[in-house]
Each structure stands twice: as C-alpha cells, then as structure tokens.
Amino acid sequence: ELLLLFSNSINIYLPNSFTPDDDGLNDYFYGRFTGLMSARFYIYNRWGDEVFFSDELNFVWDAKFEGIPVQDGTYTWYLIYEIEKGIYEDLSGHVNVIR
C-alpha cells in the first residue's frame, strides 16, 4: 500500500492490491485523500490503454473496462492533484487485480 504524509496536512492513501471477486471483501479500488483541492485519476493496462478515469476524489474502480472485467494483473495508476489554487503535483504507482 502507498501512504504518503505531507507536512501541510495532505494525506494520500492508495492500496497496492484488491480482489474484485464479488465476495464483499476488498472488491473495489479507491483512495483516501485529505487536503487536496481536486484530482484526476487514471488507470492503464500493461499496453498503456486507459481503462479507468475519474476526476472525483471519491473515485471507485470495480476492475471493469466498459462493463467487462479486466484481466488479473498489474495496472499502472497516475494521479494529478491540486494542493493549492493552480499548484499541481503528480504521483504514479501500481495496483494488482487479484481474483
């Protein structure tokens, strides 16, 4: 899991894996954020195709692309976030889809 703590009250938490197998446990990928003004969140498959996008801080990904479950594997995420009016930073990482 990725947990970043910043001195100016910005917190970003994103897990590194989830299990979208409909058992009611850990079925969705989502982050927890405090101190961000806005964010854009992208997820890409191993070929670089965008499989998910959200401009909401409360995004939730169900491991589907156009309603079809994606393959198990590692996906790259990219987060662009606003910390102050007009000041943006970015992070990237990986999430594992495990069924």
TIMI-2910 file (N, C-alpha, C, CB; in pm, 1 decimal, decimal comma, always signed):
<rs>
+----------+----------+----------+----------+----------+----------+----------+----------+----------+----------+----------+----------+------+
!      n_x !      n_y !      n_z !     ca_x !     ca_y !     ca_z !      c_x !      c_y !      c_z !     cb_x !     cb_y !     cb_z ! resn !
+----------+----------+----------+----------+----------+----------+----------+----------+----------+----------+----------+----------+------+
!    +83,6 !   -117,2 !     +0,0 !     +0,0 !     +0,0 !     +0,0 !    +87,8 !   +123,2 !     +0,0 !    -94,9 !     +0,0 !   +120,0 !  Glu !
!    +35,3 !   +229,6 !    -53,1 !   +107,2 !   +355,8 !    -59,8 !    +41,5 !   +452,0 !    +37,1 !   +108,6 !   +413,6 !   -204,6 !  Leu !
!   +119,6 !   +504,2 !   +126,7 !    +70,8 !   +602,9 !   +221,2 !   +171,0 !   +714,8 !   +224,5 !    +48,6 !   +542,3 !   +362,4 !  Leu !
!   +127,6 !   +833,3 !   +186,7 !   +214,3 !   +949,7 !   +187,8 !   +159,8 !  +1050,5 !   +287,2 !   +226,1 !  +1011,9 !    +46,7 !  Leu !
!   +246,1 !  +1101,3 !   +368,4 !   +207,5 !  +1203,5 !   +464,6 !   +290,0 !  +1328,0 !   +436,6 !   +227,5 !  +1154,5 !   +611,4 !  Leu !
!   +224,8 !  +1437,9 !   +419,8 !   +292,9 !  +1563,8 !   +392,0 !   +276,8 !  +1657,9 !   +510,0 !   +238,5 !  +1628,7 !   +263,2 !  Phe !
!   +369,3 !  +1747,2 !   +524,9 !   +369,1 !  +1837,3 !   +640,7 !   +253,8 !  +1936,1 !   +638,5 !   +499,0 !  +1912,9 !   +647,2 !  Ser !
!   +199,7 !  +1967,6 !   +523,3 !    +92,6 !  +2067,1 !   +517,1 !    -46,1 !  +2001,8 !   +514,1 !   +111,0 !  +2155,8 !   +393,9 !  Asn !
!    -63,5 !  +1896,0 !   +588,5 !   -192,7 !  +1829,3 !   +606,7 !   -245,7 !  +1761,5 !   +481,5 !   -293,3 !  +1927,8 !   +654,4 !  Ser !
!   -158,9 !  +1719,9 !   +391,7 !   -200,6 !  +1642,3 !   +275,8 !   -168,9 !  +1496,3 !   +302,8 !   -130,6 !  +1692,1 !   +145,7 !  Ile !
!   -270,9 !  +1412,3 !   +289,0 !   -254,1 !  +1268,0 !   +305,8 !   -309,8 !  +1197,8 !   +183,5 !   -324,2 !  +1217,5 !   +435,2 !  Asn !
!   -233,7 !  +1102,0 !   +132,2 !   -275,7 !  +1023,2 !    +16,8 !   -254,8 !   +876,7 !    +52,1 !   -196,1 !  +1063,2 !   -113,4 !  Ile !
!   -361,2 !   +798,6 !    +41,1 !   -352,2 !   +654,6 !    +65,5 !   -411,9 !   +582,3 !    -53,9 !   -425,2 !   +614,0 !   +197,8 !  Tyr !
!   -334,4 !   +491,9 !   -112,8 !   -381,6 !   +407,9 !   -222,3 !   -330,7 !   +266,4 !   -198,8 !   -334,1 !   +462,6 !   -361,2 !  Leu !
!   -418,2 !   +167,5 !   -196,3 !   -373,4 !    +29,6 !   -175,3 !   -298,5 !    -22,0 !   -298,0 !   -493,3 !    -62,2 !   -143,7 !  Pro !
!   -219,1 !   -127,2 !   -279,5 !   -143,4 !   -181,4 !   -392,2 !   -210,4 !   -303,6 !   -455,3 !     -3,9 !   -217,9 !   -346,9 !  Asn !
!   -318,7 !   -352,3 !   -396,5 !   -388,7 !   -469,2 !   -449,9 !   -534,0 !   -467,2 !   -406,9 !   -321,2 !   -599,5 !   -403,7 !  Ser !
!   -617,4 !   -533,5 !   -485,2 !   -755,5 !   -558,3 !   -443,9 !   -806,6 !   -682,2 !   -515,3 !   -846,6 !   -435,7 !   -474,1 !  Phe !
!   -916,9 !   -736,3 !   -463,6 !   -967,9 !   -865,5 !   -510,8 !  -1114,4 !   -852,5 !   -553,3 !   -953,3 !   -973,7 !   -400,4 !  Thr !
!  -1139,2 !   -808,3 !   -675,7 !  -1277,4 !   -787,8 !   -722,2 !  -1346,5 !   -918,2 !   -760,2 !  -1278,6 !   -693,9 !   -841,2 !  Pro !
!  -1369,4 !  -1004,3 !   -661,0 !  -1429,0 !  -1135,8 !   -686,6 !  -1571,4 !  -1146,9 !   -632,2 !  -1342,4 !  -1244,6 !   -625,3 !  Asp !
!  -1631,5 !  -1032,3 !   -600,1 !  -1770,8 !  -1026,3 !   -554,3 !  -1797,8 !  -1103,9 !   -426,1 !  -1860,5 !  -1077,7 !   -661,6 !  Asp !
!  -1696,8 !  -1114,5 !   -339,4 !  -1718,9 !  -1179,9 !   -210,6 !  -1753,9 !  -1079,2 !   -100,8 !  -1595,0 !  -1259,5 !   -170,5 !  Asp !
!  -1762,3 !   -951,3 !   -138,7 !  -1796,8 !   -847,9 !    -42,8 !  -1678,2 !   -794,6 !    +36,3 !  -1898,6 !   -900,1 !    +51,1 !  Gly !
!  -1559,6 !   -845,9 !     +9,5 !  -1438,9 !   -801,0 !    +79,8 !  -1336,9 !   -751,4 !    -21,1 !  -1378,7 !   -915,0 !   +166,1 !  Leu !
!  -1294,9 !   -627,8 !     -7,1 !  -1186,4 !   -573,6 !    -90,0 !  -1217,9 !   -581,8 !   -240,1 !  -1056,4 !   -648,4 !    -60,7 !  Asn !
!  -1344,0 !   -558,7 !   -277,2 !  -1387,5 !   -573,1 !   -416,1 !  -1360,8 !   -450,6 !   -503,3 !  -1533,2 !   -603,8 !   -419,0 !  Asp !
!  -1324,0 !   -338,1 !   -442,0 !  -1307,5 !   -213,6 !   -517,2 !  -1174,4 !   -147,7 !   -485,8 !  -1421,6 !   -117,2 !   -486,6 !  Tyr !
!  -1123,0 !    -74,3 !   -584,0 !  -1000,9 !     +3,7 !   -566,9 !  -1041,2 !   +149,4 !   -550,6 !   -902,8 !    -15,2 !   -688,0 !  Phe !
!   -995,8 !   +209,7 !   -443,0 !  -1024,9 !   +350,9 !   -417,9 !   -917,2 !   +406,4 !   -326,4 !  -1166,9 !   +369,9 !   -355,2 !  Tyr !
!   -906,8 !   +536,4 !   -325,4 !   -808,8 !   +602,3 !   -240,8 !   -875,4 !   +681,7 !   -131,0 !   -720,1 !   +692,3 !   -322,9 !  Gly !
!   -793,6 !   +722,4 !    -38,5 !   -838,5 !   +813,2 !    +67,6 !   -744,9 !   +933,5 !    +63,7 !   -838,1 !   +742,9 !   +210,9 !  Arg !
!   -803,3 !  +1051,0 !    +59,7 !   -725,9 !  +1173,1 !    +44,9 !   -774,2 !  +1278,5 !   +142,9 !   -734,7 !  +1225,6 !    -98,4 !  Phe !
!   -681,4 !  +1352,7 !   +198,5 !   -716,1 !  +1472,1 !   +275,6 !   -624,5 !  +1584,4 !   +231,7 !   -704,2 !  +1446,9 !   +429,5 !  Thr !
!   -678,0 !  +1702,4 !   +229,7 !   -600,5 !  +1820,4 !   +197,7 !   -584,0 !  +1850,1 !    +50,6 !   -469,8 !  +1808,1 !   +257,0 !  Gly !
!   -648,3 !  +1774,0 !    -37,5 !   -638,9 !  +1800,2 !   -180,9 !   -757,8 !  +1884,0 !   -225,5 !   -632,5 !  +1667,9 !   -261,1 !  Leu !
!   -732,4 !  +1977,0 !   -315,8 !   -840,9 !  +2059,3 !   -368,9 !   -915,6 !  +1987,8 !   -481,8 !   -785,8 !  +2192,8 !   -419,1 !  Met !
!   -841,3 !  +1915,8 !   -564,9 !   -901,2 !  +1841,8 !   -675,5 !   -802,3 !  +1734,6 !   -718,9 !   -938,3 !  +1936,6 !   -795,0 !  Ser !
!   -850,7 !  +1644,5 !   -803,0 !   -763,2 !  +1537,4 !   -851,7 !   -818,4 !  +1480,5 !   -981,0 !   -748,2 !  +1425,7 !   -746,0 !  Ala !
!   -727,7 !  +1427,3 !  -1061,4 !   -762,3 !  +1347,6 !  -1179,4 !   -687,6 !  +1215,7 !  -1164,3 !   -724,7 !  +1422,1 !  -1315,8 !  Arg !
!   -759,1 !  +1105,9 !  -1179,5 !   -701,7 !   +974,5 !  -1154,5 !   -719,6 !   +887,1 !  -1277,9 !   -766,6 !   +908,5 !  -1030,8 !  Phe !
!   -610,6 !   +825,1 !  -1321,6 !   -609,5 !   +740,9 !  -1440,5 !   -555,2 !   +602,9 !  -1404,8 !   -525,2 !   +805,5 !  -1553,2 !  Tyr !
!   -607,9 !   +499,0 !  -1472,1 !   -553,0 !   +363,9 !  -1460,0 !   -531,0 !   +311,3 !  -1602,2 !   -649,4 !   +268,6 !  -1376,8 !  Ile !
!   -412,0 !   +250,3 !  -1621,9 !   -372,6 !   +198,7 !  -1753,1 !   -338,4 !    +50,5 !  -1743,8 !   -252,5 !   +277,8 !  -1808,8 !  Tyr !
!   -368,3 !    -23,1 !  -1850,3 !   -327,3 !   -163,1 !  -1855,7 !   -181,3 !   -172,0 !  -1901,7 !   -420,0 !   -244,2 !  -1950,8 !  Asn !
!   -130,3 !   -290,9 !  -1915,7 !    +12,5 !   -307,1 !  -1947,4 !    +49,0 !   -261,6 !  -2087,8 !    +52,2 !   -451,0 !  -1930,7 !  Arg !
!    -49,0 !   -240,1 !  -2174,6 !    -23,7 !   -189,8 !  -2308,4 !    -37,5 !    -37,4 !  -2315,3 !   -118,7 !   -255,5 !  -2407,3 !  Trp !
!    -66,9 !    +24,6 !  -2202,5 !    -79,9 !   +169,7 !  -2198,3 !   -217,8 !   +222,1 !  -2233,0 !    +17,8 !   +229,7 !  -2289,8 !  Gly !
!   -316,4 !   +132,5 !  -2243,7 !   -453,3 !   +174,8 !  -2271,8 !   -519,6 !   +221,7 !  -2142,1 !   -535,0 !    +59,2 !  -2336,8 !  Asp !
!   -587,1 !   +333,9 !  -2148,7 !   -659,6 !   +383,8 !  -2032,1 !   -782,6 !   +296,9 !  -2009,1 !   -699,9 !   +532,8 !  -2050,8 !  Glu !
!   -793,2 !   +238,2 !  -1889,5 !   -907,7 !   +153,6 !  -1856,9 !   -999,5 !   +217,8 !  -1752,6 !   -859,4 !    +18,7 !  -1806,7 !  Val !
!   -953,0 !   +329,7 !  -1694,4 !  -1035,1 !   +398,8 !  -1594,4 !   -988,6 !   +543,3 !  -1583,0 !  -1027,2 !   +327,4 !  -1455,9 !  Phe !
!  -1085,7 !   +632,9 !  -1565,8 !  -1056,7 !   +774,0 !  -1538,8 !  -1161,0 !   +827,5 !  -1444,1 !  -1053,2 !   +857,6 !  -1669,4 !  Phe !
!  -1116,8 !   +913,2 !  -1353,0 !  -1210,0 !   +985,6 !  -1267,3 !  -1150,0 !  +1120,7 !  -1230,6 !  -1243,3 !   +903,8 !  -1139,6 !  Ser !
!  -1234,7 !  +1219,6 !  -1224,2 !  -1191,0 !  +1349,6 !  -1172,4 !  -1257,1 !  +1376,3 !  -1037,4 !  -1224,8 !  +1463,4 !  -1272,9 !  Asp !
!  -1298,6 !  +1270,5 !   -971,7 !  -1358,3 !  +1278,2 !   -838,5 !  -1260,2 !  +1224,5 !   -734,3 !  -1491,6 !  +1199,2 !   -833,4 !  Glu !
!  -1250,5 !  +1291,1 !   -621,0 !  -1165,5 !  +1240,6 !   -513,0 !  -1220,1 !  +1111,5 !   -453,8 !  -1151,4 !  +1345,5 !   -403,6 !  Leu !
!  -1349,3 !  +1091,3 !   -465,7 !  -1412,1 !   +970,3 !   -411,4 !  -1433,3 !   +864,9 !   -519,1 !  -1545,7 !  +1004,7 !   -346,0 !  Asn !
!  -1335,5 !   +849,2 !   -609,9 !  -1348,5 !   +751,8 !   -717,8 !  -1352,6 !   +610,1 !   -661,1 !  -1232,5 !   +766,3 !   -818,2 !  Phe !
!  -1413,6 !   +520,7 !   -738,1 !  -1416,1 !   +377,3 !   -706,3 !  -1402,5 !   +303,8 !   -838,7 !  -1549,1 !   +335,1 !   -629,0 !  Val !
!  -1305,3 !   +211,5 !   -847,1 !  -1289,2 !   +128,0 !   -966,4 !  -1325,3 !    -15,2 !   -931,2 !  -1144,0 !   +136,1 !  -1022,1 !  Trp !
!  -1410,5 !    -74,6 !  -1012,0 !  -1457,2 !   -212,1 !   -989,4 !  -1381,1 !   -314,2 !  -1074,2 !  -1606,2 !   -221,9 !  -1019,5 !  Asp !
!  -1266,9 !   -275,0 !  -1131,7 !  -1184,1 !   -362,4 !  -1217,0 !  -1257,0 !   -401,4 !  -1344,6 !  -1143,2 !   -488,7 !  -1140,5 !  Ala !
!  -1337,9 !   -308,4 !  -1395,3 !  -1405,6 !   -330,5 !  -1523,4 !  -1370,3 !   -218,4 !  -1619,3 !  -1559,3 !   -339,6 !  -1504,6 !  Lys !
!  -1367,4 !   -253,0 !  -1746,1 !  -1348,6 !   -155,7 !  -1853,1 !  -1464,9 !   -173,0 !  -1949,0 !  -1210,0 !   -174,2 !  -1926,2 !  Phe !
!  -1542,8 !    -67,3 !  -1965,3 !  -1663,3 !    -70,1 !  -2048,1 !  -1755,9 !   -184,2 !  -2008,2 !  -1625,9 !    -82,6 !  -2195,3 !  Glu !
!  -1765,9 !   -207,4 !  -1875,4 !  -1856,6 !   -307,0 !  -1820,8 !  -1804,9 !   -449,5 !  -1820,5 !  -1981,3 !   -303,1 !  -1895,1 !  Gly !
!  -1685,3 !   -471,6 !  -1872,0 !  -1628,2 !   -606,3 !  -1879,4 !  -1511,7 !   -616,5 !  -1782,0 !  -1581,9 !   -639,9 !  -2024,4 !  Ile !
!  -1506,5 !   -722,4 !  -1700,0 !  -1394,4 !   -737,2 !  -1605,4 !  -1259,8 !   -740,2 !  -1678,2 !  -1411,4 !   -865,8 !  -1522,0 !  Pro !
!  -1163,8 !   -667,0 !  -1624,1 !  -1028,8 !   -669,3 !  -1680,1 !   -958,2 !   -796,8 !  -1634,6 !   -948,2 !   -542,8 !  -1637,1 !  Val !
!   -849,6 !   -829,4 !  -1701,8 !   -769,8 !   -945,9 !  -1664,7 !   -700,3 !   -921,9 !  -1531,6 !   -666,4 !   -978,1 !  -1774,0 !  Gln !
!   -674,5 !  -1028,5 !  -1459,6 !   -589,2 !  -1018,4 !  -1341,1 !   -453,0 !   -967,5 !  -1386,2 !   -576,5 !  -1156,7 !  -1266,6 !  Asp !
!   -387,7 !   -895,1 !  -1299,7 !   -255,8 !   -845,9 !  -1333,4 !   -226,7 !   -713,4 !  -1267,5 !   -241,6 !   -833,1 !  -1481,7 !  Gly !
!   -120,1 !   -651,6 !  -1310,7 !    -74,2 !   -525,4 !  -1254,4 !   -111,5 !   -411,5 !  -1348,3 !    +78,4 !   -528,1 !  -1229,4 !  Thr !
!   -170,7 !   -308,9 !  -1291,0 !   -214,4 !   -191,2 !  -1364,8 !   -142,2 !    -68,7 !  -1308,7 !   -369,4 !   -173,8 !  -1356,4 !  Tyr !
!   -111,6 !    +24,8 !  -1395,3 !    -43,9 !   +147,4 !  -1354,8 !   -147,3 !   +255,8 !  -1329,9 !    +58,2 !   +192,6 !  -1461,9 !  Thr !
!   -131,1 !   +326,4 !  -1220,1 !   -218,4 !   +441,0 !  -1194,5 !   -135,7 !   +568,7 !  -1197,1 !   -291,9 !   +426,1 !  -1058,4 !  Trp !
!   -204,0 !   +677,9 !  -1228,9 !   -141,6 !   +809,3 !  -1236,9 !   -237,8 !   +909,8 !  -1175,4 !   -105,8 !   +847,4 !  -1384,8 !  Tyr !
!   -191,3 !   +984,4 !  -1078,6 !   -272,8 !  +1080,7 !  -1005,5 !   -214,2 !  +1220,1 !  -1023,0 !   -281,5 !  +1043,3 !   -855,6 !  Leu !
!   -296,1 !  +1312,2 !  -1070,5 !   -259,5 !  +1454,2 !  -1076,4 !   -349,7 !  +1523,8 !   -976,1 !   -275,3 !  +1515,6 !  -1223,6 !  Ile !
!   -289,9 !  +1593,0 !   -880,0 !   -371,8 !  +1653,4 !   -775,6 !   -331,3 !  +1797,5 !   -750,4 !   -361,3 !  +1573,1 !   -646,9 !  Tyr !
!   -429,6 !  +1875,1 !   -708,3 !   -412,0 !  +2017,8 !   -681,3 !   -398,8 !  +2037,7 !   -530,9 !   -531,2 !  +2101,5 !   -738,4 !  Glu !
!   -286,9 !  +2097,9 !   -487,8 !   -264,5 !  +2119,6 !   -345,3 !   -299,1 !  +2262,0 !   -302,6 !   -120,3 !  +2089,1 !   -310,4 !  Ile !
!   -288,6 !  +2353,9 !   -395,5 !   -331,2 !  +2492,2 !   -375,2 !   -382,8 !  +2541,5 !   -508,6 !   -214,2 !  +2583,3 !   -320,9 !  Glu !
!   -456,0 !  +2650,6 !   -507,7 !   -513,6 !  +2702,5 !   -631,8 !   -405,9 !  +2715,5 !   -739,2 !   -581,4 !  +2838,8 !   -607,3 !  Lys !
!   -419,4 !  +2633,9 !   -844,3 !   -327,8 !  +2639,0 !   -957,0 !   -194,8 !  +2568,4 !   -937,6 !   -302,0 !  +2777,8 !   -989,9 !  Gly !
!   -174,2 !  +2502,7 !   -822,9 !    -48,8 !  +2430,8 !   -797,3 !    -78,9 !  +2281,1 !   -796,2 !    +16,7 !  +2476,1 !   -661,4 !  Ile !
!    -19,5 !  +2211,0 !   -892,2 !    -46,2 !  +2068,6 !   -911,3 !    +80,0 !  +1986,4 !   -886,9 !   -100,1 !  +2042,4 !  -1052,9 !  Tyr !
!    +58,9 !  +1865,9 !   -840,8 !   +165,4 !  +1767,6 !   -828,3 !   +111,7 !  +1636,6 !   -883,1 !   +213,9 !  +1752,5 !   -679,6 !  Glu !
!   +199,5 !  +1539,7 !   -902,1 !   +153,8 !  +1411,8 !   -954,0 !   +227,8 !  +1296,5 !   -887,1 !   +172,4 !  +1406,1 !  -1105,5 !  Asp !
!   +164,2 !  +1181,0 !   -892,5 !   +218,4 !  +1055,5 !   -840,6 !   +179,0 !   +944,9 !   -936,9 !   +166,7 !  +1025,5 !   -695,4 !  Leu !
!   +257,1 !   +839,3 !   -936,6 !   +218,4 !   +721,2 !  -1012,6 !   +255,6 !   +597,9 !   -931,7 !   +286,6 !   +718,9 !  -1152,9 !  Ser !
!   +192,4 !   +487,7 !   -964,6 !   +218,8 !   +363,4 !   -894,5 !   +147,8 !   +249,5 !   -963,4 !   +175,8 !   +372,6 !   -748,6 !  Gly !
!   +135,4 !   +139,1 !   -892,5 !    +75,7 !    +18,5 !   -947,5 !    -29,3 !    -37,5 !   -854,0 !   +182,1 !    -86,0 !   -974,9 !  His !
!   -126,9 !   -104,8 !   -912,5 !   -226,8 !   -177,3 !   -835,1 !   -242,4 !   -315,3 !   -897,4 !   -363,8 !   -100,5 !   -831,1 !  Val !
!   -251,8 !   -416,2 !   -813,9 !   -268,9 !   -553,5 !   -859,3 !   -415,7 !   -593,5 !   -849,2 !   -180,6 !   -649,7 !   -777,0 !  Asn !
!   -468,8 !   -645,0 !   -959,1 !   -602,6 !   -701,5 !   -961,0 !   -586,8 !   -851,4 !   -942,3 !   -679,3 !   -667,0 !  -1094,3 !  Val !
!   -642,3 !   -903,1 !   -833,3 !   -626,8 !  -1044,3 !   -797,3 !   -765,3 !  -1103,2 !   -772,9 !   -535,4 !  -1061,3 !   -670,7 !  Ile !
!   -798,3 !  -1207,2 !   -845,0 !   -928,8 !  -1273,2 !   -822,7 !   -908,6 !  -1409,6 !   -762,6 !  -1008,4 !  -1285,3 !   -953,9 !  Arg !
+----------+----------+----------+----------+----------+----------+----------+----------+----------+----------+----------+----------+------+
</rs>
